[in-house]
Amino acid sequence: MLGTLGVLLTGVIGLVRGGGDPARSNRLMQWRVVLQGAALLLFLLLMSLMRS
């Protein structure tokens, strides 16, 4: 979850500064989506382990 937050903040800072590389912004967005998916899967795994 912290990785997702880090990538998100990096993207927002780049957006605020302006004039950034569009390819870099796209890569950051892709990484954010991947990390969000991983965080969600980890959360579901932990919830299922706590349920048992």
C-alpha positions in Angstrom: 0.0 0.0 0.0 2.9 2.3 0.7 4.3 1.6 -2.7 1.1 2.6 -4.3 1.1 5.8 -2.3 4.7 6.6 -3.3 4.0 6.1 -7.0 0.8 8.2 -6.7 2.6 11.0 -5.0 5.4 10.9 -7.6 2.9 11.2 -10.4 1.0 14.1 -8.7 4.3 16.0 -8.1 5.2 15.5 -11.7 1.8 16.7 -12.8 2.0 19.8 -10.6 5.5 20.7 -11.9 4.3 20.4 -15.5 6.3 19.8 -18.6 7.0 16.2 -17.7 7.6 13.3 -19.9 4.3 11.8 -21.0 5.9 8.3 -21.3 7.1 8.5 -17.7 3.6 9.6 -16.5 2.2 6.6 -18.4 4.7 4.2 -16.7 3.8 5.7 -13.3 0.1 5.2 -13.9 0.7 1.6 -15.0 2.8 0.9 -11.9 0.1 2.5 -9.7 -2.5 0.2 -11.2 -0.3 -2.9 -10.7 0.5 -1.9 -7.1 -3.2 -1.2 -6.3 -4.1 -4.7 -7.6 -1.3 -6.3 -5.5 -2.4 -4.4 -2.4 -6.0 -5.5 -3.0 -5.0 -9.1 -3.4 -2.8 -8.9 -0.2 -5.7 -7.4 1.7 -8.1 -10.2 0.5 -5.6 -12.8 1.5 -5.1 -11.3 4.9 -8.9 -11.1 5.5 -9.4 -14.7 4.5 -6.6 -15.8 6.8 -8.1 -13.9 9.7 -11.5 -15.4 9.0 -10.2 -19.0 9.5 
